[in-house]
Amino acid sequence: MLHDNDLISIQEVREKVEKAWAAQQKYATFTQEQVDAVVESMGAAGRAHAVELAEMAVEETAYGNVQDKIAKNLLNAEHLPNYIRNMKTVGVLRELPAEKVIEIGMPVGVVAAVVPTTNPTSTAIYKTIISLKGGNGVVISPHPRAKKCTAYTADLMHKAAVEAGAPEGIIQCLTTPTTEGTQALMSHKKIGVILATGGSGMVRAAYSSGKPAFGVGPGNVPVLLDSNYDLADAISKLVAGKAFDYGTVCSSEQSLVTYLELKEKVIAELKKNKAHFADDQQKQALGKLLVSAGGTINPACVGQSPQKIAKMAGFQVPDDTSIIVAEIDGVGKFHPLSAEKLSPVLSVYFVKDFAAAMDICDQILHFGGMGHTCVIFSNDQARVREFGLRMPAMRVLVNTDSPGGSTGLTTNLLPSMTLGCGAMGGNVTSDNVGPQHLINIKRIAWWVRDARQVVHLPDYRPAAKVVAAAAAPVAGSPGIDRQTVAAAVEKYLAQRGISLSGSPAAAPAPVPEAPKAATVANVAAAVVDHFLASHNPIGRAAEGSACATCSYAGKPAGSPAPAPAPAQPEPNPPPPAPKITIVDFVAETDVREAIKANKKIYIGPKTIVTPAARELGDQHDTLVMAQRA
């Protein structure tokens, strides 16, 4: 009997992938109407159990709060099914008569769905619904700290799907999740695609598994508050977004950037919304508590209430405090509160104008949120466009809280719990991932034009045709027989010092002159030269090159063999390798300093490298992966 959790998890992966795969083979034959009935049933089950699942998630993980987790569950059990209800995903998707093309939706097979501890039940609802909407099966790998509530959610979704006609086993969930088990799941030969939500290490593992994968990047969301927008409305939305589920959403607001002229009014509005302003001593304590020296988030603080975080940092805040606010004046590793915090702690910057505000927002995204999300509150359309064009984020939200806007709750973006960050964030897509990402599209296409209508080829006469033209009989002359041509070839080879037998070439025997013998000789010469060139890419006059078919060696046959090369002296032993230092954290400024000094930065498997540092380092070949001695 097995007692090793890793082995148990791997064995469970094998069994459950097989079950899901067998069920998906049947499910792949379902019509769009049958698939939609399954999805509707799953949505209804999620809505009926939204409160229960939220309570289970908070109880098991100790992250977030029940009220906001109910909202997350309903986002995926109610708003998501409504949004995708009329989306075609299986069978004929559309016919294009004018183009003579038919598009057909094809499932990817079995989806490996990795679910995080911050949003376990809502993400399980979301991933099972979009997987089955695409005609796929799914195997869920829960976070070990959320395995009970995740497995319970998966079981509810499975029962609802089967009741609506789906094959038994179409949804599976691991009950003994381990890192080794998750890796075995992601690399299993019957997995079609990976849908990964979680930490950067797990997402990297998904991308390196050898399977197609959709992953996400970290969010470090800046919010620019313009002077032309209603301050009360902006601050109210901002605080609500930051406080939502105690900051566990990856698109939660992390920093507010606004103008010095608005400072007193902004502080007043924040306090009106129950925000606590940290003093200098409290800011120092929060920075040390929330972010480690290596730049990683303290997991003990993730999704905790502002009261608990304040207590952990050594001070107290009122019971009705919504968020904690800390004014800071820089971005980077020396300003830990400028990073993603996954808690109800908000940084705030006061700058001179719009241009300076955009600079800070850009720096914040480069420090740890490349490709994710940013927000602007403004009524100036020109400024909104300028902000949107400049920011390195794939979701630029306008006049909304960030969690609601990014997940499609308060905007018309697709409702999603997996927010792609594009190439700049190391992701394969910049979209809100949905059912359309979990299908392949087959196309039937008819002939509509001749190739010459779209491709105009120039006149071209290959060398082989030139030789053939030279060999054509001259008008009025008798035909050339095989013996005559053979004799002409041998004569030409002998003139070049080449023997077909491998021995030195003898003097050529006289060849009887046939009519048009000059033509025969020309043809023989052309054929031989073409043949030798094709067997000797360096050229037939190159010294020391040889044809594999004859004794031609680039010099007259019979020449003495070249003298052996003199022995080379033994090389000096290589100097000892220089001592290197592997750093624990690399930011963009570190890379720029290394480039300026023409130095390398040595990193190890556990080194934290910000996306901006990675991008710049790769461009200049500055980062070197090394192993610790």
Secondary structure, DSSP 8 states (H G I E B T S, - for coil): ----HHHHHHHHHHHHHHHHHHHHHHHTT--HHHHHHHHHHHHHHHHHTHHHHHHHHHHHH--S-HHHHHHHHHIIIIIHHHHHTT---SEEEEEETTTTEEEEEEE--EEEEE--SSSHHHHHHHHHHHHHHTT-EEEEE--GGGHHHHHHHHHHHHHHHHHTT--TTSEEE-SS--HHHHHHHHH-TT--EEEE-S-HHHHHHHHTSSS-EE------EEEEE-TTS-HHHHHHHHHHHHHGGGG-STT-EEEEEEEGGGHHHHHHHHHHTTEEE--HHHHHHHHHHHB-TTS-B-GGGTT--HHHHHHHHT----TT--EEEEE----BTTBGGGS--SSSEEEEEEESSHHHHHHHHHHHHHHHTTEEEEEEE-S-HHHHHHHHHHSSEEEEEESS-HHHHHTTSSSSS---S-B--TGGGT-S--SB--GGGGEEEEEEE---S-GGGT--------HHHHHHHHHS--TTS----HHHHHHHHHHHHHHTT--TTSS-----------TTHHHHHHHHHHHHHHHHHHH-TT-TTSTT---SSSS--SS-TT-----------------------EEEEE-HHHHHHHHHTT--EEEEEEEEE-HHHHHHHHHHT-EEE----
